[in-house]
């Protein structure tokens, strides 16, 4: 049994569902879960979609694998890791993944400048947490006394082709750029300005770029 913590639209859950018996996919956003259900394999009966926060959700049974994407950084780590330690099996692992965004893409500098501008506008202050994808891949995904790292891996580059529309949908699957967080007006501005930027680097509306992913795994520890 698998727990996908902060599942968003189920990028991980929908990919691995054919290899497991059951997945509890937990996210506080009803809209993210709605999108996840509508995507490929989102209606698989082995995925148990739960709209709740990881810190408060009622969890049943022991999990042999707990997974999380970058959403982990939006959780209270003490509460989340303590809860994971209570529901993980004796030999289970907690794996955290990051890196489904482009690496060293030609539009990187322009995209970063635009995104920082929009985050500053939305939140009233320039973000202090911003890192490039290359920087994120070089850093451990969890630095906490309640996480015992067992191993890590950065995948080899994979070339990916994607339409601008799908690129924007992927951006909206992240908490910072979700439509719920941005609101209707800023979502329109984000889509318009990003589309204008990306169109200069696309061929027939298709972008080509490389993707790499970092995976860290280990044991969550009690408080």
Secondary structure by P-SEA (a helix, b strand, c coil): ccccccccccaaaaaccccccccccccccaaaaaaaaaccccccccccccccccccccccccccbbbbcccccccaaaaaaaaaaacccccbbbbbbcccccccccaaaaaaaaaaaaaaaaccccccccccaaaaaaccccccccccccbbbbbcbbbbbbcaaaaaaaaaaccccccccccaaaaaaaaaaaaaaaaaaccccbbbbbbbbbbbbbbbbcc
